[in-house]
Structures are given as C-alpha cells and as structure tokens.
Amino acid sequence: MGMWSSREDLNVAQLLAVLVTCAIFCAIWIILKPRGFVVQLCTCCFVLSLVCTQLLMKELASTVKFRYPAIVTSLHFLSVWIVAWIFWAFHGELLVRCNPASLGSSRRFFTFVLPIAASLPLSIVFNNTSLLYMGAGLAGVVGTMAPIVTAILTHFLGRRISRHGWIGVLVATCGASFIAFGEADPGKEDGLVLLGLMFCTMSVFLRAVKAVLQDQLLQPAAYSSRSDLEKGIQPLGSQEALTPMHVWALTAPPCTLLALAYAFTTESFESALQEVTPTSGAFVLTSCFSATVLNILGLMSVKQLGASSMQIVGKLNTIVLLALSMGFWGESMPKEVLVGTCFVLMGVAIFERGGSMRPAKLSQPS
C-alpha cells in the first residue's frame, strides 16, 4: 500500500506541475495578445527554451556528472556564432553584417559590442556555475530580481518607464520577494549554497547590463533623453537600429573567445574530453541546440518587448522551474511561493498593459 500511495502522490505532483506550466504559458499568451501572434509565439518559445536550457545544465551537472559549465557555455556561444554567420552567408551579406565597420563607428563597437561580449558569457557562466551549488528553483528565484535592476538601468540611460510600468515592476519584485522567503531554508544555508547565491547574484546584474546594451542597439531612438533633444544631440546608438541576427553576428565571436578564455583558466579541457560519454555528449549537443534557440529568441524578445519588459516576462520561467522541480525532483513549494507567483503574474500584466517603456519626449513650444 505504501508503494502505491507514494506512486499516486508522485503522479499527482507531476500532473500539477504540468498544469501549472500550461497555465503560465496560457497567461503569457493572453497578456501579450495585443502585440500579435508572432510576439506571443516568440515569447512563449523563449520562456520554454530558457526552462529547457536551465534544466539541461542542471541534469548535466547533477545526474550525468559532467561538471564543466564554462566549457559547455563556450560551446553554446560557438553554436550561436555558427548559426548567425550561416544566416548572413545565406543572405549574401556575410562580409557586410559580420564586419564591425557595419556599426558605423568604432566608438559604438567599444561602447556596446565589447561590453555585451563581456557581460553575456560571464552572466551565463556564473548562472550555470551557481547550479552546481544550489537547486534550479532557488537559482530561478534569485533571478527574479533582474527586472527591477534592468528597469533602473534603462531609466537612468534615458528610456523612461511610465508610472504604471514602475507599479508593475514593483509588484513583480514583491512577488519575487515572497517566493524568496518561501524558498529560504536557514538549515541549508551552508557555505556551498551561499557560494551559489553569490554566483547567481553576479549573473543577475550582468544579465541586466547585457539586456540594456542590446536594447540600445536594437532600439536606439528609445533612449533619446530630454536634454539630448534640447541640445540637438543624437544618442550614440542612433546611427542604425540593428536586427537581432546582426547583433549576434557581431557579438558572438568575442563572446565565444571570452567564454573560452574563462574556461581555459577555470576548467581542464583534457579532463572534460576524458569524461565525455555518449550520454553526456548527447546532453551537451541538446543543450547547444536549446541555448542557440534561447539566445536568438531572447534578442528578438528584447527587440519586441524592450529590455525591462522582456526581463519580467522571462522571469516567469522561475515559476515553471519551481513547478517542475516540485513534480519531478521532489522539491517543495511553500504557500509563500504560490502567493509570490500571483504577484509576479499581476506585475507582468500591469507592466504590459499600462507600462510600456517610452522614450523621453521634448515638449513643443506653444
């Protein structure tokens, strides 16, 4: 009887996890309905690929025991590099779009592309490394602080957020705080968990910097400040609004090189090759595919939603991760997490409905 009871409990938990996951995607679809089918589909696929990539990295480290997150991250960027260059080669613009001169100025390259190249791989490396010391659900909880950090950065760089937008961000942040309190367990806060929290926090900050810089390349006109307009100064990124694949064609090579440099200094390629098995190889290849889809759709989401809105929508993967962790990995979901989930969804809806980011406008003389 005890065996059957445990199996039934497990099946019920898995069913609830699937239902919660489906409910989250339905909520995303409904909230983004005014933006059209393409945005709805891209955003849902972005969240799905984010969840898949995080779970693959967790399984690769904990179950498969292939603990080389920096090397795997380097392969992820190499995959994006290859796909981006194949894309432009297919369109006959490889030598044009993959040339830094296509930005219009070297200053723009050093101001945007190189900082993105530095923050993007390090944010992913730190996040993947944190999964070695903490659960995927807790890592996702810490990541819910990214929207407020991103909103503050976008505001100070010139892209204004309406009052409703700030309310949405704050409501979502309150929800993240509820979730964090629900996940906190003083008995488990040993040195390793604290180390994981440190890596995850650094990842959140770098992720916000990366998203804002990418947004400035994709939608430079949105960052025209009032003082710039009054003085007739054009923002640095206003020379040309780039496409997502153009940004990746320029940023993927330095991202890959920096990720490889980090991997060389922290991990052993020789040991990694010796530990490769058919199972770990399959996981790595699958994660490369998932990460490539994630990175491309992530940049498309920044283009369509804006940096801060994309971060808020992307944080819904936290609830999906918690639900799946509860159903398939036996992690618990306290009542605080359920309350926080409602607040996060409410914040997303408020921000999307009434808080779209708008550039500062210069009032016309009467």
Salt bridges, closest charged atoms under 4 A:
GLU93 OE1 - ARG97 NE 3.08
ASP215 OD2 - ARG159 NH1 2.67
GLU240 OE2 - ARG97 NH1 3.54
GLU352 OE2 - ARG35 NE 2.29
